[in-house]
Amino acid sequence: MPPLDQTAAPAATGQLRQLRQIRQLPGPFALPILGNSLQLRVPRIHRDVEGWVRRYGPFMRAWFGRTLVLIVADSEAVSNVMRDRPDGFRRPLSSYIVSEEMGGTPGLFLAEGAEWRNQRRMVMAGLAPGAVKAYFPALVTVAQRLQRRWQQAAANGAAITLDDDLKRYTVDIIAGLAFGSDVNTLEAGEDVIQRHLDAILPAVGRRSFAMIPYWRYVKLPSDRRLERDVAALDTAVATLVQQARERLARDEARRARPPNLLEAMIVAADQPDSGVDNRAVVGNVLTMLLAGEDTTANTISWMIYLLQRHPDAMARAREEVQRVAPDVASFSIEQMDSLDYLNACASEAMRLKPVAPFLPLEALRDTVVGDVAVPQGTLVWCVLRHDSVSESHFADPQAFRPERWLESSGQHDDKRASLPFGAGLRTCPGRYLALLEIKIAMAMLLGSFDIAGVDTPDGGEARELLQFVMSPVGLSMRLASRLVIPSLI
């Protein structure tokens, strides 16, 4: 083995410890050829792996079929791995292949190396806080539509399906920000883009975890439907890109100050030596839709569920909203930035219920993770929910205590152990937008309604389901209105 890159190793104290080999690490018994695949259930693979970590420790090995995998749950080592991107680690090549097979156009999420750096400049131009703030009035408009939808449900005594309504909310926001078009699925019903996304996202998860890529040899009816969904989504996005280019051609002022992410990306792509072409623009529009719909919607669902189960936290969050931002029609950026306790509630929900509870990465060179030698090409499975719910990093770790995220709380918690947006250069570029979406939706909810109940299908604890992201299964909400909305009178 060539000399090892030590960038992912902990600081040396005295002599460097003897490096362990992945095969020597503890781990579950594996069968020939199948490895540990029969011990994993895809809908709850994150919990199965977390169970292994509790038994075998934060550095362990497993076999995914014939692939030897290093599983890492130590938050410092995970953070170091993330910070060694894009040069030392990348998303697994298999993820890129699955995307290509589905006919997708990779964006920033799957891009690597120089291609990633070029695309990152383009995307960050459209997702920078200044650009998002310019779009803020449109976010409020979408929140008001959600408010009217929920007001009608409260008046009718109807239960609200959180997954459906919150996905409509996030799709309307992302489509407006990305395309500069008013999709309005909250009031006008299902949109073609949302319909195709709802079919594509679960398929991405299924194929990414499949031990046998059967679709390369035989196409089932579901695979043919998926191909049609992907093709239709590509056509819809390509049309939107062409329309945006036509708007820019007609109005040079738009090129100087692009009013939406799509036009900002096109302008950035058209700069000399940008290294970005129209295909990358399309890919990143799709990436925003794919990454932004489920992640934010499910975080809000988990947050509502946890607050409902903790009345004291709910009361404090509601008091802050009523004091700082009582009227959705008058929401401002300054008000949202001042909702410190609500922001802490979001951080605590993401600590306990991260929608991305793990991150698989592939080593691009021989390196070291912790005290483990990692050869080039090794799959490293980063467990993101281990230290974040461990007594060694958080006081009373299983409790929902938003106060721990406030500087004056006096808690002795290692907040660095919670990594909901990643770490390093590849930290999620949509972090500011996601937090803003969360605070706007929650401030609208807490300022306008009393939550009569948040129910699960069986009346028990909310179950976790892993598809594209980790979501709660079948949450529904019952509301009592606290506000008369003039538009409904």
C-alpha positions as CSV (number, residue, x, y, z in Angstrom):
1,M,0.0,0.0,0.0
2,P,1.4,3.5,-0.9
3,P,1.9,6.1,1.9
4,L,-1.3,6.9,3.7
5,D,-2.8,10.4,3.7
6,Q,-3.2,11.3,7.4
7,T,-5.6,14.2,6.9
8,A,-8.6,12.2,8.3
9,A,-6.7,11.0,11.3
10,P,-6.9,12.5,14.8
11,A,-4.0,14.7,16.1
12,A,-1.1,12.6,17.1
13,T,-0.2,12.4,20.8
14,G,3.2,10.8,21.2
15,Q,3.8,8.1,18.7
16,L,1.3,7.3,16.0
17,R,-0.9,4.4,17.0
18,Q,-0.8,1.2,15.1
19,L,-3.3,1.5,12.3
20,R,-6.1,-1.1,12.3
21,Q,-7.3,-2.8,9.1
22,I,-11.0,-2.8,8.2
23,R,-11.1,-6.6,8.1
24,Q,-9.8,-6.7,11.7
25,L,-12.6,-4.5,13.1
26,P,-15.6,-6.0,15.0
27,G,-18.8,-6.5,13.1
28,P,-21.7,-8.9,12.5
29,F,-21.3,-12.4,11.1
30,A,-21.4,-12.3,7.3
31,L,-22.5,-15.0,4.9
32,P,-20.4,-15.8,1.8
33,I,-21.5,-13.7,-1.2
34,L,-24.5,-12.2,0.5
35,G,-22.5,-10.7,3.4
36,N,-24.8,-8.9,5.9
37,S,-27.5,-8.0,3.3
38,L,-30.1,-10.4,4.8
39,Q,-29.7,-8.6,8.2
40,L,-30.7,-5.2,6.7
41,R,-34.1,-3.9,5.8
42,V,-34.0,-1.0,3.4
43,P,-37.0,0.9,4.9
44,R,-35.1,1.0,8.3
45,I,-31.5,0.4,7.2
46,H,-30.4,3.5,9.2
47,R,-31.8,1.9,12.4
48,D,-30.3,-1.5,11.7
49,V,-26.8,0.0,11.2
50,E,-27.3,2.2,14.3
51,G,-28.0,-1.0,16.2
52,W,-24.8,-2.5,15.0
53,V,-22.8,0.5,16.1
54,R,-24.3,0.3,19.6
55,R,-23.1,-3.4,19.7
56,Y,-19.8,-3.3,18.0
57,G,-18.6,0.3,18.5
58,P,-18.1,3.5,16.4
59,F,-15.6,1.9,14.0
60,M,-16.8,-1.4,12.6
61,R,-17.0,-3.4,9.5
62,A,-19.8,-4.9,7.5
63,W,-20.3,-6.6,4.1
64,F,-22.9,-5.2,1.7
65,G,-23.0,-8.2,-0.5
66,R,-19.3,-8.7,-1.6
67,T,-18.4,-5.1,-0.7
68,L,-16.4,-4.6,2.5
69,V,-17.7,-1.4,4.2
70,L,-16.2,0.7,7.0
71,I,-18.9,2.0,9.2
72,V,-18.0,5.1,11.2
73,A,-20.1,6.7,13.9
74,D,-17.6,8.8,15.8
75,S,-18.7,12.4,15.0
76,E,-15.2,13.8,15.0
77,A,-14.1,11.2,12.4
78,V,-17.3,11.7,10.4
79,S,-16.7,15.5,10.4
80,N,-13.1,14.9,9.2
81,V,-14.3,12.7,6.4
82,M,-16.8,15.3,5.3
83,R,-14.2,18.0,5.4
84,D,-11.9,15.9,3.2
85,R,-14.4,16.4,0.3
86,P,-14.2,16.8,-2.6
87,D,-10.6,15.8,-2.9
88,G,-10.4,12.8,-0.5
89,F,-14.0,11.4,-0.7
90,R,-16.9,11.4,-3.1
91,R,-20.4,10.1,-3.1
92,P,-20.2,6.4,-4.2
93,L,-19.8,5.9,-7.9
94,S,-22.8,3.6,-7.7
95,S,-25.0,6.6,-6.9
96,Y,-23.8,8.4,-10.0
97,I,-24.4,5.2,-12.1
98,V,-28.0,4.9,-10.7
99,S,-28.7,8.5,-11.7
100,E,-27.3,8.0,-15.2
101,E,-29.3,4.8,-15.6
102,M,-32.5,6.6,-14.7
103,G,-31.7,9.3,-17.3
104,G,-31.0,12.0,-14.8
105,T,-28.9,15.0,-15.3
106,P,-26.4,15.2,-12.3
107,G,-26.1,18.5,-10.5
108,L,-24.1,19.7,-7.6
109,F,-25.3,16.8,-5.4
110,L,-23.4,14.2,-7.5
111,A,-20.8,16.4,-9.2
112,E,-17.2,15.9,-8.2
113,G,-13.8,17.6,-8.6
114,A,-13.5,20.6,-11.0
115,E,-17.0,20.0,-12.2
116,W,-18.3,20.4,-8.6
117,R,-16.3,23.6,-8.0
118,N,-17.6,25.2,-11.2
119,Q,-21.2,24.3,-10.4
120,R,-20.8,25.3,-6.7
121,R,-20.0,28.9,-7.7
122,M,-23.1,29.0,-9.9
123,V,-25.5,27.5,-7.3
124,M,-24.1,29.6,-4.4
125,A,-24.8,32.7,-6.4
126,G,-28.5,31.8,-6.4
127,L,-28.7,30.5,-2.8
128,A,-26.7,33.1,-1.0
129,P,-28.7,34.8,1.9
130,G,-28.9,38.0,-0.1
131,A,-30.6,36.2,-3.0
132,V,-33.0,34.3,-0.8
133,K,-33.9,37.5,1.1
134,A,-34.9,39.2,-2.2
135,Y,-37.3,36.3,-2.7
136,F,-38.7,36.5,0.8
137,P,-42.1,38.1,-0.1
138,A,-42.8,35.1,-2.3
139,L,-42.1,32.8,0.6
140,V,-44.6,34.7,2.7
141,T,-47.2,34.4,-0.1
142,V,-46.8,30.6,-0.1
143,A,-47.1,30.5,3.7
144,Q,-50.4,32.5,3.5
145,R,-51.7,29.9,1.0
146,L,-50.8,27.1,3.4
147,Q,-52.5,29.1,6.2
148,R,-55.7,29.4,4.2
149,R,-55.6,25.7,3.3
150,W,-55.2,24.8,7.0
151,Q,-57.9,27.3,8.1
152,Q,-60.4,25.6,5.8
153,A,-59.4,22.2,7.3
154,A,-59.8,23.5,10.8
155,A,-63.2,24.9,9.9
156,N,-64.3,21.6,8.5
157,G,-62.8,19.6,11.3
158,A,-60.7,17.7,8.8
159,A,-57.4,16.0,9.6
160,I,-54.4,17.3,7.7
161,T,-52.0,14.9,6.0
162,L,-48.7,16.5,6.9
163,D,-46.6,14.8,4.3
164,D,-48.9,15.9,1.4
165,D,-49.4,19.5,2.5
166,L,-45.8,20.2,3.5
167,K,-44.5,18.8,0.3
168,R,-46.8,21.1,-1.6
169,Y,-45.5,24.0,0.5
170,T,-41.9,23.2,-0.2
171,V,-42.5,22.5,-3.9
172,D,-44.2,25.8,-4.3
173,I,-41.4,27.6,-2.7
174,I,-38.6,25.8,-4.5
175,A,-40.3,26.1,-7.9
176,G,-40.9,29.8,-7.4
177,L,-37.3,30.4,-6.3
178,A,-35.8,28.1,-8.9
179,F,-38.0,29.0,-11.9
180,G,-39.5,32.3,-11.1
181,S,-42.9,30.7,-11.8
182,D,-45.9,30.5,-9.6
183,V,-46.7,26.8,-9.3
184,N,-49.3,27.0,-6.5
185,T,-50.0,23.3,-5.8
186,L,-51.5,24.4,-2.4
187,E,-54.5,25.9,-4.0
188,A,-54.6,24.7,-7.6
189,G,-54.0,21.0,-7.0
190,E,-51.2,18.7,-8.1
191,D,-48.5,20.0,-10.4
192,V,-46.9,17.9,-13.1
193,I,-43.5,18.4,-11.5
194,Q,-44.7,17.3,-8.1
195,R,-46.3,14.3,-9.5
196,H,-43.2,13.1,-11.2
197,L,-41.0,13.9,-8.1
198,D,-43.3,11.8,-6.0
199,A,-42.6,8.8,-8.3
200,I,-38.9,9.4,-8.8
201,L,-37.6,10.0,-5.2
202,P,-38.6,6.6,-3.8
203,A,-37.2,4.9,-6.8
204,V,-33.8,6.7,-6.3
205,G,-33.8,5.2,-2.7
206,R,-34.8,1.7,-3.8
207,R,-32.2,1.5,-6.5
208,S,-29.4,3.0,-4.4
209,F,-29.8,0.2,-1.8
210,A,-30.6,-2.6,-4.2
211,M,-28.2,-5.5,-3.9
212,I,-29.0,-6.8,-7.4
213,P,-29.5,-4.2,-10.1
214,Y,-32.2,-6.2,-11.9
215,W,-33.4,-3.3,-14.0
216,R,-30.2,-3.5,-16.1
217,Y,-31.4,-6.9,-17.4
218,V,-35.2,-6.8,-17.2
219,K,-37.7,-3.9,-17.0
220,L,-40.7,-4.3,-14.9
221,P,-43.8,-2.1,-15.5
222,S,-42.8,0.1,-12.6
223,D,-39.4,0.6,-14.2
224,R,-41.0,1.7,-17.5
225,R,-43.3,4.1,-15.6
226,L,-40.2,5.5,-13.9
227,E,-38.6,6.1,-17.3
228,R,-41.6,8.0,-18.4
229,D,-41.6,10.1,-15.2
230,V,-37.9,11.0,-15.6
231,A,-38.4,11.9,-19.3
232,A,-41.4,14.0,-18.5
233,L,-39.6,15.8,-15.7
234,D,-36.6,16.5,-17.9
235,T,-38.8,17.9,-20.6
236,A,-40.6,20.2,-18.1
237,V,-37.4,21.5,-16.7
238,A,-35.8,22.0,-20.1
239,T,-38.8,24.0,-21.2
240,L,-38.5,26.2,-18.1
241,V,-34.8,26.8,-18.8
242,Q,-35.5,27.8,-22.4
243,Q,-38.2,30.2,-21.2
244,A,-35.8,31.7,-18.7
245,R,-33.2,32.2,-21.5
246,E,-35.8,34.0,-23.6
247,R,-36.7,36.3,-20.7
248,L,-33.0,37.2,-20.3
249,A,-32.6,37.8,-24.0
250,R,-35.6,40.2,-24.0
251,D,-34.6,42.1,-20.8
252,E,-30.9,42.8,-20.1
253,A,-31.9,44.3,-16.7
254,R,-32.7,40.7,-15.6
255,R,-29.2,39.7,-16.5
256,A,-27.8,42.4,-14.2
257,R,-30.0,41.4,-11.3
258,P,-31.5,37.9,-11.9
259,P,-34.8,37.7,-10.0
260,N,-34.7,33.9,-9.4
261,L,-32.2,31.0,-9.0
262,L,-32.6,29.6,-12.5
263,E,-31.8,32.9,-14.2
264,A,-28.9,33.5,-11.7
265,M,-27.5,30.1,-12.7
266,I,-27.8,30.8,-16.4
267,V,-26.1,34.2,-16.0
268,A,-23.3,32.5,-14.0
269,A,-23.0,29.7,-16.5
270,D,-22.7,32.2,-19.4
271,Q,-19.7,33.9,-17.8
272,P,-16.4,33.3,-19.7
273,D,-14.5,30.2,-18.4
274,S,-17.4,29.3,-16.0
275,G,-16.9,25.6,-16.9
276,V,-20.7,25.2,-16.7
277,D,-23.0,24.4,-19.6
278,N,-26.7,24.3,-20.0
279,R,-26.8,20.6,-19.0
280,A,-25.4,21.6,-15.6
281,V,-28.0,24.3,-15.2
282,V,-30.8,21.7,-15.9
283,G,-29.1,19.2,-13.5
284,N,-29.0,21.7,-10.6
285,V,-32.6,22.8,-11.1
286,L,-33.5,19.1,-10.8
287,T,-31.2,18.8,-7.8
288,M,-32.9,21.7,-6.0
289,L,-36.3,20.0,-6.5
290,L,-35.1,16.5,-5.5
291,A,-33.1,17.7,-2.5
292,G,-35.4,20.4,-1.3
293,E,-38.8,18.9,-1.4
294,D,-38.6,15.9,1.0
295,T,-35.8,17.2,3.3
296,T,-37.5,20.4,4.5
297,A,-41.0,19.0,4.5
298,N,-40.1,16.1,6.6
299,T,-38.0,18.2,9.0
300,I,-41.1,20.4,9.6
301,S,-43.3,17.2,10.1
302,W,-40.8,15.9,12.8
303,M,-40.7,19.3,14.4
304,I,-44.5,19.6,14.7
305,Y,-44.6,16.0,16.1
306,L,-42.0,16.7,18.7
307,L,-43.4,20.0,19.8
308,Q,-46.9,18.5,20.2
309,R,-45.4,15.9,22.5
310,H,-43.6,18.5,24.6
311,P,-46.2,21.1,25.7
312,D,-43.7,23.3,27.6
313,A,-41.6,23.7,24.5
314,M,-44.7,24.3,22.4
315,A,-45.9,27.1,24.8
316,R,-42.5,28.8,24.7
317,A,-42.3,28.6,20.9
318,R,-45.8,30.0,20.6
319,E,-45.1,32.8,23.0
320,E,-42.0,33.8,21.0
321,V,-44.0,33.8,17.8
322,Q,-46.8,35.9,19.2
323,R,-44.3,38.4,20.6
324,V,-42.0,38.6,17.6
325,A,-44.0,37.7,14.5
326,P,-47.7,37.4,15.3
327,D,-49.1,38.1,11.8
328,V,-48.0,36.1,8.7
329,A,-49.1,38.9,6.4
330,S,-46.5,41.2,8.0
331,F,-43.6,38.7,8.3
332,S,-40.2,40.2,7.7
333,I,-36.7,38.7,7.4
334,E,-35.7,40.6,10.6
335,Q,-38.6,38.8,12.5
336,M,-37.6,35.4,11.2
337,D,-33.9,36.0,12.2
338,S,-35.1,37.0,15.7
339,L,-37.0,33.7,16.3
340,D,-34.2,32.3,18.4
341,Y,-36.2,29.7,20.3
342,L,-38.0,28.5,17.1
343,N,-34.6,28.1,15.5
344,A,-33.4,26.1,18.5
345,C,-36.5,23.8,18.1
346,A,-35.5,23.2,14.5
347,S,-31.9,22.3,15.6
348,E,-33.2,20.0,18.3
349,A,-35.6,18.2,15.9
350,M,-32.8,17.7,13.4
351,R,-30.5,16.3,16.2
352,L,-33.1,13.7,17.1
353,K,-34.7,13.1,13.7
354,P,-32.2,13.9,11.0
355,V,-33.8,13.4,7.6
356,A,-30.4,12.2,6.4
357,P,-29.3,9.9,9.2
358,F,-26.3,8.6,7.3
359,L,-24.0,9.5,4.4
360,P,-22.2,6.8,2.3
361,L,-18.9,8.1,0.8
362,E,-16.1,6.5,-1.3
363,A,-12.4,7.1,-0.6
364,L,-10.6,8.6,-3.6
365,R,-7.2,7.8,-2.2
366,D,-5.5,5.7,0.4
367,T,-6.2,7.5,3.7
368,V,-6.8,7.1,7.4
369,V,-10.1,7.5,9.3
370,G,-9.6,7.6,13.0
371,D,-7.1,4.9,13.5
372,V,-8.2,2.7,10.6
373,A,-6.4,2.4,7.3
374,V,-8.7,3.0,4.4
375,P,-7.7,1.9,0.9
376,Q,-8.7,3.9,-2.2
377,G,-12.2,2.9,-3.3
378,T,-13.4,1.8,0.1
379,L,-17.1,2.6,0.9
380,V,-17.3,4.5,4.2
381,W,-20.7,4.6,5.8
382,C,-20.9,7.7,8.0
383,V,-23.5,7.3,10.7
384,L,-24.8,10.8,11.6
385,R,-27.1,9.9,14.4
386,H,-25.0,8.2,17.1
387,D,-23.0,10.8,18.9
388,S,-25.8,13.3,18.5
389,V,-28.0,11.1,20.8
390,S,-25.2,9.9,23.0
391,E,-24.7,10.7,26.7
392,S,-21.0,11.3,26.0
393,H,-22.0,14.3,23.8
394,F,-25.4,15.6,25.1
395,A,-27.0,15.8,28.5
396,D,-30.2,13.7,28.6
397,P,-29.7,13.0,24.9
398,Q,-33.0,11.4,24.2
399,A,-35.0,14.4,25.5
400,F,-36.4,17.1,23.3
401,R,-34.8,20.2,24.9
402,P,-34.4,23.1,22.5
403,E,-32.9,25.2,25.3
404,R,-29.6,23.3,24.8
405,W,-29.1,25.3,21.5
406,L,-29.3,28.7,23.2
407,E,-26.0,30.2,24.3
408,S,-27.4,31.2,27.6
409,S,-28.8,27.8,28.5
410,G,-25.8,26.7,30.5
411,Q,-25.9,23.2,29.0
412,H,-22.7,21.2,28.4
413,D,-23.5,19.8,25.0
414,D,-21.2,19.1,22.2
415,K,-23.2,20.7,19.4
416,R,-20.5,19.8,16.8
417,A,-21.7,16.2,17.1
418,S,-24.9,17.1,15.3
419,L,-24.3,17.5,11.5
420,P,-27.7,17.8,9.8
421,F,-26.2,19.9,6.9
422,G,-22.9,18.2,6.7
423,A,-19.5,19.8,7.2
424,G,-16.7,21.4,5.2
425,L,-16.8,22.7,1.6
426,R,-19.7,20.5,0.8
427,T,-22.0,21.7,3.5
428,C,-25.6,21.9,2.1
429,P,-25.8,25.2,0.1
430,G,-29.5,25.4,0.7
431,R,-29.1,25.6,4.5
432,Y,-30.3,29.2,4.9
433,L,-33.3,28.7,2.6
434,A,-34.3,25.5,4.4
435,L,-34.2,27.1,7.9
436,L,-36.1,30.1,6.6
437,E,-38.8,27.8,5.1
438,I,-39.0,26.0,8.4
439,K,-39.4,29.1,10.6
440,I,-41.9,30.7,8.2
441,A,-44.2,27.6,8.2
442,M,-43.9,27.1,12.0
443,A,-44.4,30.8,12.8
444,M,-47.5,30.7,10.7
445,L,-48.8,27.6,12.4
446,L,-48.1,28.7,15.9
447,G,-49.4,32.2,15.4
448,S,-52.7,31.1,13.6
449,F,-53.8,27.8,15.2
450,D,-54.0,25.7,18.3
451,I,-52.8,22.1,17.5
452,A,-55.6,19.8,18.8
453,G,-53.5,16.7,18.0
454,V,-50.8,15.1,15.9
455,D,-51.7,11.5,15.2
456,T,-49.9,8.4,14.0
457,P,-51.7,5.6,12.1
458,D,-51.6,3.2,15.0
459,G,-51.8,5.7,17.9
460,G,-48.2,4.9,19.0
461,E,-44.8,6.5,18.5
462,A,-44.1,7.9,15.1
463,R,-42.3,5.3,13.0
464,E,-39.3,6.2,10.9
465,L,-39.3,5.2,7.2
466,L,-36.2,5.5,5.0
467,Q,-36.8,6.1,1.4
468,F,-35.0,9.0,-0.3
469,V,-34.8,10.6,3.2
470,M,-36.0,9.5,6.7
471,S,-39.7,10.5,7.1
472,P,-42.3,9.9,9.8
473,V,-45.0,7.4,8.7
474,G,-48.5,8.7,8.2
475,L,-48.6,11.8,10.5
476,S,-51.9,13.7,10.5
477,M,-52.6,16.9,12.3
478,R,-55.9,18.3,13.7
479,L,-56.2,22.1,14.2
480,A,-58.4,24.6,15.9
481,S,-58.3,28.1,14.4
482,R,-57.1,31.0,16.6
483,L,-57.4,33.5,13.8
484,V,-60.2,34.8,11.5
485,I,-58.8,35.3,8.0
486,P,-60.6,38.0,6.2
487,S,-60.3,36.3,2.8
488,L,-62.4,33.4,4.1
489,I,-65.3,35.5,5.4
